[in-house]
Each structure stands twice: as structure tokens, then as C-alpha cells.
Amino acid sequence: MTAEAAAALRFIDGLIKPRTTATESRLASVMQQVIRLAEETDTNPKTRMASLVPNARASTQTFKRSSAAASRRSRTSERSSVPEK
């Protein structure tokens, strides 16, 4: 089950068994989910692209950092496994 599906089930459960008080964190969680839903269901191509570009840049940077770290680990591993003469 995806995290989004679990969040939706918790939300529905909360509707079936409502709490007597609304906490700040619960309200913030609901607002975050509503904002995310609005962003993900936006049909305007320009605003969708604008929201995807920063995410793509962040993903690319994360990938580059992970690849560089893996490359460094690989080189270190290769050096330590080569017998000295």
C-alpha cells in the first residue's frame, strides 16, 4: 500500500470516528494533503511544468550526489582489495 493510500485511509477513518478536538498538527496535516491534492490534480500545463521542474532539479542533484558517493566507495574498495607488492 502506498503512503498516499494509507494517508487517505487514516483520513477516512477520522471522518468515521471524528475526534472531539482538532490539534494543530492534525490541521496542518489536512492542509498539506489538500495542497498536495490541488497541485497533483492541476490541469494547467504551465503550472504543472513549473511545479515539476524544481522537483526534477532536486532529484537530479540527489542522483548526482549518490552516484559520486558510490563511485568514491567503489574506488576505495578497489584500492583496498589490490594486494600490495
C-alpha positions in Angstrom: 0.0 0.0 0.0 1.3 3.4 -0.9 1.9 6.1 1.7 -0.8 8.2 0.0 -3.3 5.3 0.2 -2.5 4.9 3.9 -3.0 8.6 4.5 -6.3 8.5 2.7 -7.5 5.6 4.8 -6.4 7.4 8.0 -8.3 10.5 6.8 -11.5 8.4 6.1 -11.2 6.7 9.5 -11.0 10.1 11.1 -14.2 11.1 9.3 -16.0 7.9 10.5 -14.7 8.4 14.1 -14.3 12.1 14.5 -12.1 13.5 17.3 -13.6 15.9 19.7 -10.7 18.4 19.3 -8.6 19.4 16.3 -4.9 19.6 17.0 -2.6 22.0 15.3 -0.6 19.1 13.8 -3.8 17.4 12.5 -5.0 20.6 10.9 -1.5 21.1 9.3 -1.6 17.5 8.0 -5.0 18.1 6.4 -3.9 21.3 4.9 -0.8 19.7 3.5 -2.8 16.9 1.9 -5.3 19.4 0.4 -2.5 21.5 -1.1 -0.8 18.4 -2.5 -4.1 17.2 -4.0 -4.6 20.6 -5.6 -1.1 20.6 -7.0 -1.3 17.0 -8.3 -4.7 17.5 -9.9 -3.9 20.8 -11.6 -4.8 20.6 -15.2 -3.0 23.8 -16.3 0.1 22.6 -18.2 2.2 25.7 -17.4 1.7 25.5 -13.6 2.2 21.7 -13.7 5.5 22.1 -15.5 6.5 24.9 -13.1 5.9 22.6 -10.1 7.7 19.6 -11.8 10.9 21.5 -12.8 12.1 22.2 -9.2 11.4 18.5 -8.2 13.3 17.3 -11.3 16.3 19.5 -10.4 16.3 18.3 -6.8 16.1 14.7 -7.9 19.0 15.2 -10.4 21.1 16.8 -7.6 20.3 13.9 -5.3 21.2 11.4 -8.0 24.5 13.1 -8.8 25.5 13.1 -5.1 24.6 9.5 -4.7 26.4 8.5 -7.8 29.5 10.4 -6.8 29.5 8.8 -3.3 29.1 5.3 -4.8 31.9 6.0 -7.2 34.2 7.1 -4.3 33.3 4.0 -2.3 34.0 1.8 -5.3 37.4 3.3 -5.9 38.2 3.0 -2.2 37.1 -0.6 -2.2 39.2 -1.4 -5.3 42.3 0.1 -3.8 41.9 -1.9 -0.5 41.4 -5.2 -2.3 44.5 -4.9 -4.5 47.4 -6.8 -2.9 50.5 -4.7 -2.3 53.7 -5.8 -4.0 
